[in-house]
Amino acid sequence: MSEEKPVLENKREQPESVVIYERVLKGERWPKEYIGNQTSKGRSIEILGYVLKAKARVKSYEDAKKIFTKEFVKEYKLGRVIKPFYKPPELLPNEYDHILWLLWPDKIKGKHAMIIKVYGEVLSRVRRSFPRGYFTDASDGRYRAKVCIRHLCKKILHWSGDRIAMEFSHSNGIKTLAKYRLRIVLNYVYTSLSDMMYEVYPQFASKMNEYQALQDLRHLRKKERKLKMEISNAYATHPGKKAETDEKLNEDFAHAWEKDGVQYQAIADGNGSDEVLNPAAFVINEVQRFTDAYSEPNMEAEELKRMISGAIHCANRVLLAFKRANGEKYNASTFASFDMTALFGTDRLITAHVGDTRTYLFRSEKMHQLTKDQTEAQRLCDEGKIAKAQIFTHPDRDILTSALGFDNPDVEIREGVARPGDIFLLLTDGAHKVLSPDQIQDIVLSAGNCVDTCNGIIEGANLLGGPDNISVCVSYIPEESRSVEK
């Protein structure tokens, strides 16, 4: 005698699986081997569709995602119903997208998108780490590593091909992977940065080899010369690869001069230049004109600071007067950032700074930034409104809060001590915003002299695209003498 099929009370015909599920909700047990195994997937899908669309009245995938939680599974006794379905490692414990995809197959995410999802959660600390075995999986581990690295370089760091090859040609690449939580790929997927580059970016591998050879040569020079630079100072400026290609003006200016035993070096980054006025060259020429007129032999440090301050503020007043006299041509966007060093006596130093040009000191092979950018992003960081790491990507990172050409610029003048072996480096943002601190340090410490340093900075910035004008000033105090005079 055949078994009679159960019928619901409303006499509307329902699948057998739904009828049995209703009985389970009322306290009965599941029939043996009826649910929770590979052969019962069809029944599970019927039950899931019934629960979500008939009982929970869900109309869309987005609504289903909101309600389908651990609590929902427990309330509707769905634990054994969803058991047969493989849960991808990319999903968090309280995510059930793989179940919802059974009913909304058009919402299924591809493998690439799921990997990016996991990496984003690791970066944002939603996950403490990648899922266990995520990169050691025989079938997908290497593909996952490749997707994460490419996403980091292109979508997060926005690196060009040259920048990728340069960064991964030496240990800086390992630091970058560690900072962005991908150091694990060198532990479990690739044996080295070279191995990683050949698989992830084979088109840039030859370029990386060139950078590695250059890096080896610089280390060899550094070891042989031991920082014994033969030239005491040098300066250079370049329009940058982009401006050179577009045939645009170089709005930077760099210069050095000596007066009454004081060695001056100055650098400026102008804005709003034309064929008549280059604000960068204008302010440096005015500062030199002032120092040449008012300098005296053997000036004390305080006298020299007052004179330098007067020179810079005088240059600013002259620039403002020129702008006002030609108001139809020049406006608030005509200005210049400015940095200067003055070395005098046997061991004295004065620095002057306004805007976002920078002065660095290299002492005992360590780099120290002596100035702080006067930008809106830096101000927000100083006030605790953004983190230091956010400065470099903040939309206001290039908006200056002070510069020459502004009314009442905030000119910072400081006094310090210079020691034998010190290197002082002045850079415009076309260099320091393109090259990383490690790259700048590597170029300076591996150069044979000041001219090589200037050329190395310009070459390095242009290799990374040269998006802005590049200017460099460098001074070196010989180790065999405490005198800073030429």
C-alpha positions in Angstrom: 0.0 0.0 0.0 1.6 3.3 -1.1 2.2 6.0 1.5 -0.2 8.9 1.3 1.4 12.3 0.8 0.9 14.9 3.5 -1.3 17.9 2.6 -1.2 21.3 4.3 -4.3 22.5 6.2 -5.0 25.2 3.5 -5.1 22.3 1.0 -2.8 24.2 -1.3 -0.3 21.7 -2.7 3.2 22.1 -1.4 6.4 20.2 -2.0 6.9 17.3 0.4 10.1 19.0 1.7 8.1 22.0 2.8 5.4 19.9 4.5 8.0 18.0 6.5 9.8 21.2 7.3 6.5 22.6 8.8 6.3 19.5 11.0 9.9 20.1 12.1 9.0 23.6 13.1 6.2 22.2 15.3 8.7 19.9 17.1 9.0 16.7 15.0 12.4 15.3 14.0 13.7 15.3 10.5 13.3 11.9 8.8 16.6 9.9 8.7 18.9 10.9 5.9 16.2 13.3 4.6 18.1 16.6 4.9 21.7 17.8 5.6 23.6 15.7 3.0 24.7 16.1 -0.6 21.7 14.3 -2.0 19.3 16.6 -0.2 20.4 19.9 -1.8 17.2 20.1 -3.9 15.0 19.8 -0.9 17.1 22.4 0.9 16.6 24.9 -1.9 12.8 24.3 -1.8 12.8 24.9 1.9 14.9 28.0 1.7 12.7 29.5 -1.0 9.6 28.8 1.1 11.1 30.3 4.3 12.3 33.5 2.7 9.6 34.2 0.2 6.5 32.7 1.8 7.1 33.0 5.5 9.5 36.0 5.8 7.9 37.7 2.8 11.3 38.8 1.4 11.1 40.3 -2.0 14.7 41.1 -2.9 18.2 39.9 -2.4 19.2 43.0 -0.5 16.3 42.5 2.0 17.3 38.8 2.4 20.9 39.8 3.2 19.6 42.0 6.1 17.6 39.3 7.8 19.5 36.1 7.0 21.7 35.9 10.1 22.7 33.3 12.6 19.7 34.3 14.6 17.4 33.8 11.6 18.9 30.4 10.9 18.3 29.4 14.5 14.8 30.8 14.7 13.7 28.9 11.6 15.7 25.7 12.3 17.7 25.9 9.1 21.0 24.6 10.4 20.7 21.2 8.8 19.0 22.7 5.7 22.1 24.8 4.8 24.6 22.3 5.9 25.3 20.7 2.5 26.3 23.9 0.8 30.0 24.9 0.6 30.7 28.2 2.2 33.6 30.1 0.5 36.4 31.2 2.8 35.8 34.8 1.7 32.6 35.0 3.7 32.6 36.1 7.3 30.9 33.8 10.0 27.7 35.8 9.9 27.5 36.1 6.1 25.3 33.7 4.2 25.6 35.0 0.7 26.4 31.5 -0.6 22.9 30.4 0.6 21.1 33.4 -0.9 22.9 32.9 -4.2 20.9 29.7 -4.6 17.7 31.7 -4.9 19.3 34.8 -6.6 21.9 33.4 -8.9 22.3 36.7 -10.7 23.9 38.1 -7.5 26.8 35.7 -7.4 30.1 37.5 -7.1 33.0 36.4 -9.2 36.2 35.0 -7.7 38.2 38.2 -8.3 35.6 40.3 -6.5 35.5 38.0 -3.5 39.3 38.1 -3.1 39.2 42.0 -3.2 36.4 41.8 -0.6 38.6 39.7 1.8 41.6 42.0 1.2 39.6 45.1 2.0 38.3 43.5 5.2 41.9 42.7 6.2 43.1 46.2 5.5 40.2 47.8 7.4 40.7 45.3 10.3 37.2 43.8 9.9 39.2 40.6 9.7 42.2 40.0 12.0 44.0 38.2 9.1 43.3 36.3 5.9 41.4 33.0 6.3 43.5 30.1 7.3 45.2 28.5 4.3 44.0 31.3 2.0 47.3 31.5 0.1 48.5 27.9 0.5 45.4 26.4 -1.2 46.8 24.4 -4.1 44.2 25.5 -6.7 43.6 29.2 -5.8 46.4 30.3 -3.4 48.7 31.9 -6.1 45.8 33.5 -7.9 44.6 35.1 -4.7 48.0 36.5 -4.0 48.3 37.9 -7.5 44.9 39.6 -7.3 45.7 41.2 -3.9 49.1 42.5 -5.1 47.7 44.0 -8.3 44.9 45.6 -6.4 47.4 47.1 -3.9 49.6 48.6 -6.6 46.9 49.9 -9.0 43.9 50.7 -7.0 45.3 51.6 -3.6 48.8 53.0 -4.3 48.1 54.1 -7.9 51.6 53.2 -9.0 52.8 53.3 -12.6 54.7 50.4 -14.1 58.0 52.1 -13.5 57.1 52.7 -9.8 56.1 49.1 -9.4 59.4 47.9 -10.8 61.4 50.4 -8.7 59.6 49.6 -5.4 59.9 45.9 -5.7 63.5 45.9 -6.8 64.8 46.2 -3.2 63.8 45.8 0.4 61.4 48.8 0.2 59.0 46.4 -1.5 59.0 44.1 1.5 58.2 47.1 3.8 55.3 48.1 1.5 53.9 44.5 1.5 54.2 44.5 5.3 52.5 47.9 5.7 49.6 46.8 3.6 49.3 43.4 5.2 50.6 41.3 2.3 54.0 40.2 3.8 52.3 36.8 4.1 52.6 36.2 0.4 56.4 36.1 0.7 56.1 33.5 3.4 53.7 31.1 1.7 53.5 31.9 -2.0 56.6 33.4 -3.4 60.3 32.8 -2.5 61.4 36.4 -3.1 60.3 39.8 -4.6 61.8 38.7 -7.9 59.8 35.5 -7.9 56.7 37.6 -7.1 57.4 40.1 -9.9 58.0 37.5 -12.6 54.5 36.0 -11.8 52.4 39.0 -11.0 54.0 41.6 -13.4 56.1 39.7 -15.9 56.0 42.7 -18.2 57.9 44.8 -15.7 60.4 42.1 -14.7 63.2 43.4 -17.0 62.8 46.9 -15.7 63.0 45.6 -12.1 66.3 43.9 -13.0 67.7 47.3 -14.2 66.7 48.9 -10.9 68.3 46.1 -9.0 71.5 46.5 -10.9 71.5 50.2 -10.2 70.8 49.6 -6.5 73.7 47.2 -6.3 76.0 49.8 -8.0 74.9 52.5 -5.5 75.6 50.2 -2.5 79.0 49.4 -3.9 79.7 53.2 -4.3 78.5 53.8 -0.8 80.8 51.2 0.6 83.9 52.3 -1.4 83.5 56.1 -0.9 82.1 56.1 2.7 80.2 59.3 2.0 83.4 61.3 1.2 81.8 63.8 -1.1 84.4 65.8 -3.1 82.2 68.8 -3.9 80.8 70.9 -1.0 77.6 72.1 -2.6 75.5 72.0 -5.8 72.0 72.8 -7.0 69.9 71.9 -10.0 66.4 72.3 -11.4 64.4 70.4 -14.0 60.9 71.1 -15.4 59.9 67.4 -14.8 59.1 64.8 -17.4 55.4 65.9 -17.8 56.1 69.6 -18.1 59.0 69.0 -20.5 56.7 66.8 -22.7 53.9 69.4 -22.6 56.5 72.3 -23.2 55.4 74.1 -20.0 57.4 76.6 -18.0 59.6 75.4 -15.1 58.2 77.4 -12.1 60.9 76.2 -9.7 64.2 78.0 -9.0 67.3 77.0 -7.1 70.4 79.0 -6.3 73.5 79.2 -4.0 75.8 82.1 -3.2 78.4 83.2 -0.6 78.7 86.5 1.2 81.0 87.5 4.0 81.9 83.9 4.9 78.2 82.7 4.9 77.2 80.1 2.4 73.6 80.4 1.3 71.5 77.9 -0.5 67.8 78.6 -1.5 65.1 76.8 -3.3 61.6 78.0 -4.3 58.5 76.5 -5.9 56.4 79.1 -7.7 52.9 79.2 -8.9 51.2 81.4 -11.5 54.4 82.0 -13.6 54.4 83.6 -17.0 57.0 84.9 -19.5 57.4 88.1 -17.3 57.2 86.8 -13.7 58.5 83.6 -12.1 57.6 84.0 -8.4 60.2 81.4 -7.4 63.1 83.2 -9.1 61.7 86.6 -8.1 61.8 85.9 -4.3 65.3 84.2 -4.4 66.8 87.1 -6.4 65.2 89.6 -3.9 66.6 87.7 -0.9 70.1 87.6 -2.4 69.9 91.3 -3.3 69.0 92.1 0.4 71.7 89.9 1.9 74.3 91.3 -0.5 73.3 94.8 0.6 73.1 94.4 4.3 75.5 91.6 5.2 78.6 92.3 7.2 81.7 90.2 8.1 81.5 88.2 11.3 77.8 88.7 12.0 76.5 87.0 15.2 73.8 84.3 14.8 71.0 86.6 16.1 72.1 89.4 13.7 72.1 87.0 10.8 68.7 85.6 11.7 67.3 89.1 11.8 68.8 89.9 8.4 67.5 86.7 6.8 64.1 87.4 8.2 64.2 90.9 6.9 65.3 89.7 3.5 62.5 87.2 3.1 59.8 89.6 4.3 61.2 92.3 2.0 61.0 89.9 -0.9 57.4 89.2 0.0 56.5 92.9 0.1 58.1 93.5 -3.3 56.3 90.5 -4.8 53.0 91.7 -3.4 53.6 95.2 -4.7 54.4 93.8 -8.2 51.2 91.8 -8.1 49.1 94.8 -7.1 50.7 97.0 -9.8 49.8 94.4 -12.4 46.5 93.2 -10.8 44.9 92.3 -14.1 47.6 89.6 -14.7 48.4 88.3 -11.2 46.2 87.3 -8.4 46.1 85.2 -5.2 47.3 82.2 -7.1 50.7 83.8 -7.7 53.0 82.8 -4.9 56.1 80.7 -4.0 57.2 78.2 -1.3 60.7 78.9 -0.1 63.5 77.2 1.9 67.0 78.4 2.6 70.0 77.3 4.6 72.9 79.5 5.8 76.1 77.9 7.0 78.6 80.1 8.8 81.4 80.1 11.4 82.8 76.7 12.2 79.5 74.9 13.0 76.5 77.2 12.8 73.4 76.7 10.7 70.3 78.9 10.1 67.2 77.5 8.2 64.3 79.5 6.8 61.0 77.9 5.6 57.6 78.9 4.2 55.2 76.8 2.2 55.7 73.1 1.2 59.4 73.0 0.0 61.5 71.0 2.5 64.9 70.9 4.2 66.4 67.6 5.2 69.5 66.8 7.3 71.5 63.6 6.9 73.6 62.8 9.9 75.3 59.5 10.7 73.5 58.1 7.6 70.1 58.9 9.0 67.6 61.3 7.4 65.8 64.0 9.4 63.2 66.3 8.0 63.8 69.8 9.5 60.7 71.5 8.2 57.0 70.8 8.2 54.8 71.5 5.2 52.5 74.5 5.6 49.4 72.9 4.0 45.8 72.5 4.9 46.2 68.7 5.2 49.2 69.1 7.6 47.1 71.6 9.7 44.3 69.1 10.0 46.8 66.4 11.1 48.4 68.8 13.7 44.8 69.4 15.1 44.2 65.7 15.3 41.5 65.6 12.7 43.2 63.3 10.4 46.0 60.7 10.8 49.5 61.3 9.6 49.1 58.6 6.9 46.1 60.4 5.5 48.1 63.6 4.7 49.5 62.1 1.5 46.0 61.2 0.1 44.0 64.1 1.5 42.3 66.3 -1.1 43.8 69.4 0.6 47.4 68.1 0.6 48.4 70.7 -2.0 46.5 73.7 -0.5 49.1 76.0 1.2 48.3 77.8 4.4 51.3 80.1 4.0 53.7 81.2 1.2 55.5 84.2 -0.2 53.0 86.2 -2.1 50.5 85.8 0.8 49.7 88.7 3.2 51.6 88.0 6.5 53.3 84.7 5.6 54.4 82.5 8.5 58.2 82.4 7.9 59.9 79.8 10.2 63.5 80.7 11.0 65.6 78.4 13.2 69.2 78.1 14.4 71.1 74.9 14.7 74.5 73.2 14.8 76.3 71.7 11.8 78.7 68.8 12.2 81.4 67.3 10.0 79.8 64.8 7.7 76.4 66.5 7.7 74.5 66.7 4.4 71.8 69.4 4.0 69.2 68.7 1.2 66.5 71.2 0.0 63.7 69.8 -2.2 60.6 71.1 -3.9 57.5 69.0 -3.9 58.2 67.7 -7.4 60.8 65.6 -5.7 59.6 64.9 -2.1 56.0 64.1 -3.1 57.2 61.6 -5.8 60.1 59.9 -4.1 59.6 58.0 -0.9 61.8 58.9 2.1 63.7 55.6 1.7 64.3 56.4 -2.0 65.6 59.9 -1.2 67.9 58.5 1.5 69.2 55.8 -0.7 70.0 58.3 -3.5 71.8 60.8 -1.2 73.8 58.2 0.8 74.9 56.4 -2.3 76.0 59.5 -4.3 79.6 60.3 -4.8 79.3 64.0 -4.6 76.7 66.8 -4.5 76.3 67.0 -8.3 75.5 63.2 -8.3 73.0 63.8 -5.6 71.2 66.5 -7.6 71.2 64.4 -10.7 70.1 61.3 -8.8 67.1 63.1 -7.3 66.0 64.5 -10.6 66.5 61.2 -12.4 64.6 59.3 -9.8 61.6 61.6 -9.8 61.4 61.5 -13.6 61.6 57.8 -13.6 58.4 57.8 -11.5 56.7 60.1 -14.0 58.0 63.5 -13.2 54.6 65.0 -12.7 55.9 68.4 -11.4 59.0 70.7 -11.6 61.9 69.3 -9.6 64.6 71.3 -7.8 67.4 70.3 -5.5 70.1 72.0 -3.4 72.6 70.0 -1.4 75.5 71.0 0.9 78.1 68.7 2.4 80.4 69.5 5.3 83.6 67.5 4.8 84.4 65.1 7.6 88.1 66.0 7.7 87.4 69.7 8.5 85.1 71.5 10.9 85.0 74.6 8.7 82.0 75.1 6.6 83.7 77.6 4.4 84.5 76.8 0.8 
